[in-house]
């Protein structure tokens, strides 16, 4: 039988782990005659008792494997570690807060059996705040306009990938990761399954506004030169406006000298405008340079403190 690995990143999800496991166990039980399953939980430096609950599951279910990070490395890195360790013929990435309905994973498997290498779950509806829905729509619109690759709208990391896709992704070593973009980049035969995203079952999101902003920036900067091109265009625009300003000043001096006033206000406005634009542009350049610096350091993407398997004894 072929093997399917579920990758389940965990960060302070103690209130969700029990229901998540019970839901998956009930869902996969009828499929036991068709597939072998692996439930790979990655504890991303949780501060609650998530690790103890996961280790208890590993002690009672041989399908459960728990990777415990030495600290919090972030959701995308946790998923990356799961991809590195999972050995299934297909891998399913799914969030652990039950917003991604586990039952949809069976639809992903059916599409995989039809010959697709990547099956991504595409949100038909989502039970999020109006602010989050609006910002998500604006972000995916902007990403579609400027990204160098086609990243499907209304998709997250909830998806199934064939083994050959996983092996291709394992060759990517960048630290600032945008996995859904990387999956689009590698190609292969891809399709979508529509689903309705549920509300978070319990706990608080691991993606507050600050992290969401960084994640959005990773997506744009990792797969688009548009911000750098924008610098050149803004430079031309600023130069053009400055040229118009020079013409205006010369006109007043030559043809309407009586209307000329001390130019300190005009000079200050021009200086502040140019200075503000330059600061923004330097920030964009700095974002790219910062990523170059991070990659040049060559540090590991993550550090695993322990791996707990069915025997209940962690491998240090």
Rosetta blueprint (number, residue, H / E / L):
1 X L
2 X E
3 X E
4 X E
5 X E
6 X E
7 X E
8 X E
9 X E
10 X E
11 X L
12 X L
13 X L
14 X H
15 X H
16 X H
17 X H
18 X H
19 X H
20 X H
21 X H
22 X H
23 X H
24 X H
25 X H
26 X H
27 X H
28 X H
29 X H
30 X H
31 X H
32 X H
33 X H
34 X L
35 X E
36 X E
37 X E
38 X E
39 X E
40 X E
41 X E
42 X E
43 X E
44 X L
45 X L
46 X L
47 X L
48 X L
49 X L
50 X H
51 X H
52 X H
53 X H
54 X H
55 X H
56 X H
57 X H
58 X H
59 X H
60 X H
61 X L
62 X L
63 X L
64 X E
65 X E
66 X E
67 X E
68 X E
69 X E
70 X L
71 X L
72 X L
73 X L
74 X L
75 X H
76 X H
77 X H
78 X H
79 X H
80 X H
81 X H
82 X H
83 X H
84 X H
85 X H
86 X L
87 X L
88 X L
89 X L
90 X E
91 X E
92 X E
93 X E
94 X L
95 X L
96 X L
97 X L
98 X L
99 X L
100 X L
101 X L
102 X L
103 X L
104 X H
105 X H
106 X H
107 X H
108 X H
109 X H
110 X H
111 X H
112 X H
113 X H
114 X L
115 X L
116 X L
117 X L
118 X E
119 X E
120 X E
121 X E
122 X E
123 X E
124 X E
125 X E
126 X E
127 X L
128 X L
129 X L
130 X H
131 X H
132 X H
133 X H
134 X H
135 X H
136 X H
137 X H
138 X H
139 X H
140 X H
141 X H
142 X H
143 X H
144 X H
145 X H
146 X H
147 X L
148 X L
149 X L
150 X L
151 X L
152 X L
153 X L
154 X L
155 X E
156 X E
157 X E
158 X E
159 X E
160 X E
161 X E
162 X E
163 X H
164 X H
165 X H
166 X H
167 X H
168 X H
169 X H
170 X L
171 X L
172 X L
173 X L
174 X L
175 X L
176 X L
177 X L
178 X L
179 X H
180 X H
181 X H
182 X H
183 X H
184 X H
185 X H
186 X H
187 X L
188 X L
189 X L
190 X E
191 X E
192 X E
193 X E
194 X E
195 X E
196 X E
197 X E
198 X L
199 X L
200 X L
201 X L
202 X L
203 X L
204 X L
205 X L
206 X L
207 X L
208 X L
209 X H
210 X H
211 X H
212 X H
213 X H
214 X H
215 X H
216 X H
217 X H
218 X H
219 X H
220 X H
221 X H
222 X H
223 X L
224 X L
225 X L
226 X H
227 X H
228 X H
229 X H
230 X H
231 X H
232 X H
233 X H
234 X H
235 X H
236 X H
237 X H
238 X H
239 X H
240 X H
241 X H
242 X H
243 X H
244 X H
245 X H
246 X H
247 X H
248 X H
249 X H
250 X H
251 X H
252 X H
253 X H
254 X H
255 X H
256 X L
257 X H
258 X H
259 X H
260 X L
261 X L
262 X L
263 X L
264 X H
265 X H
266 X H
267 X H
268 X H
269 X H
270 X H
271 X H
272 X H
273 X H
274 X H
275 X H
276 X H
277 X H
278 X H
279 X H
280 X H
281 X H
282 X H
283 X H
284 X H
285 X H
286 X H
287 X H
288 X H
289 X H
290 X H
291 X H
292 X H
293 X H
294 X H
295 X H
296 X H
297 X H
298 X L
299 X L
300 X L
301 X L
302 X L
303 X L
304 X E
305 X E
306 X E
307 X E
308 X E
309 X L
310 X L
311 X L
312 X L
313 X L
314 X L
315 X E
316 X L
